[in-house]
Amino acid sequence: MKLRHWLLIGLLSSANAWAGGLESLETFVRTVKSGRADFTQTVTAPAREGQPGRTKTSAGTFEFQRPGKFKFDYQKPFAQSIVADGKTLWLYDADLNQVTQRAQAQALGSTPAALIAAAPDLKALQADFMLEAAPERDGLQWVKATPKNKDGQLQSVQVGFQGDALAALEILDSFGQRSVLKFSKVEVNPSLPASVFDFKPPAGADVVKQ
């Protein structure tokens, strides 16, 4: 077979592999209405003045119920929670005993959480993000999401799928900080009680409204 035929086959194969990420995202948003998983998160600050970027790792559990409810429960190294109940976004720092309260509608539009948990369908995502397929790597299909609102702190998000299962998030903010979340023990469409997303500020906690 001539070289140009091999190149053509290679391009077509790559295009099909890349398109798989968009198809996986569409299937995920359409069919996965709730989920539960463990996660590890690695945050790397950009290198400065010849010094390598600092890295911090945390771990916890993640639960969501579409549309608009989710909970990130950080357990290591510090206890923190991020809870969206459909109306309010709560951020709780156990060490500081401080709660930050924000209106969810104003806080979630162009965020990674909107990509995987908040949006009811792909059309809603496309209102806030430009979505494009990305090259397959690490055995995953990827979608790159770039916020249409350029005023936020988020530069881009890449969502990785193994088949139609959510596997990873790679988040790059406007300061050059990179955050990578890897999901494991993923449960699809579990029955989640409403109490999972019912956050009440602990007694004595300092509540800050934004």
C-alpha positions, 0 to 999 in steps of 0.5 A: 500500500502506498505511503499516502494511503497509510497516512490517510488511514492514520488520519481517519483512525485518529479522527475516529479516536478523537471523536470518541471523546465527544461521543463519550461526553454526550452519552455520559451527560445523557445517560448518567443521572447520578454517580459516586466515586473516589478521587485523588487530586494533584495540584501543581503550581507553575514554576517560578524563577527557575524553581519547579512547581510545587505539588499538593495531593488530596483525596476524597469522595465525589457524588452527584445527581443531575441536574445541579447537585454534587458533593466533593468530600475531601478527607486527606490531608485536610477535611473540606467539603464542597456541596451544591444543593441545587440553589446554594454552593457551600464550601466548608473548611473543617480546620478553620470551621468556616463556611462560604455560601454562594448562590449556585446559579452565579457560581457554576456556569463555566466550571468543571463541576458544570461539565460533569455534574450540573448540566442537564444536557449537552446543549446546556454545556455548549452554552458555556463551553466550546467543546472539542475532541482531544487526542487519545492518551493514557488509554482514555478518550478526551474532550477539551472544554474552553469557557466562552466567558473569558473573564473567569479564572478557568482557562480550560478543562479536559475530561477523560473517559474510559469508554463512557465512564468518567475517569479523569479531569485536568483543569488549567486555570488562568494563573497556570495552576494545573489540577488533575483529578483521577476517579476510581470505584465509579458507580453509575446511577446509584440511588442517592438519598436527598440528605447527601446534598443537604448541607447545614453549617456546623454549630459555631461555624463562621458563615461568609456569604458571597 
